[in-house]
């Protein structure tokens, strides 16, 4: 992967000298290494992986590149010049870090989507670091909520019997939607008669209604 | 200034192997921003990130002066200023360590304290 750009980097002789200096305890070799390779590694990772990993940023690439450099600075003995060029070694090391970081990030995103396909905007907001939405939940909390809801749906007849008599006609319609596994905010907003409100407000009302429903269900179950 | 290099230099401020960690302690103790630090060391401001990414001089007397000289020569610094900065930071770090140790010893001593004797009738 690295061969196409190795010519821009220090020569093989310079690489060996740099590595030797690190091994011999030079105080400035670490700085020279970072200056020689940080941008190269960052750009190369970006070029090779931006199409592969959703949401990958240049900063992610720079972090992985920095990690690979710091690892080599701490353990120069792990690189064996006889087995290949230093640039390639660093690139493989950085690519490994990047792959691991991106796989973790993707697992987090997939877990959120599995829990609730309608939470895509939550994923995006989380990725953007935007915490403004009131119903923003961390993945574990979201999963727990979805599991509790699924458990309630599994007892659909019981839920109808226990909660159905206490709800208005609008709520009964929303309850049926919910028991059928409906997730779309607009469907609940229509049943609850709040489609005239702005979308964030609809979301808030629907969420509040669902939370109330779950609390009532859980309370009733405890009393049974 | 290379912002990626600068960011990496900031990241290694927590790593005691790097000169960045020592310079951060020194700059904080003197209330210095980057410009003041660069001036104090005789280092061009745009070379500060690269300087921070050097390994710190080894403290053993057999290495210290040579390591300081190597860095100073490479970056065109005043070696005495660099040596002073490193020694001062090391002294601060040692002092903090001693305080932690002293506090730890005091707490351990308190843990070992025997309960007061029962009141005599």
Interface residues (C-beta under 8 A of the other chain):
Chain A: X25 X26 X27 X28 X29 X30 X31 X34 X35 X38 X39 X42 X62 X65 X66 X69 X70 X73 X74
Chain B: X2 X4 X5 X7 X8 X11 X12 X15 X17 X18 X19 X50 X51 X53 X54 X55 X56 X57 X58 X63 X67 X70 X71 X74 X75
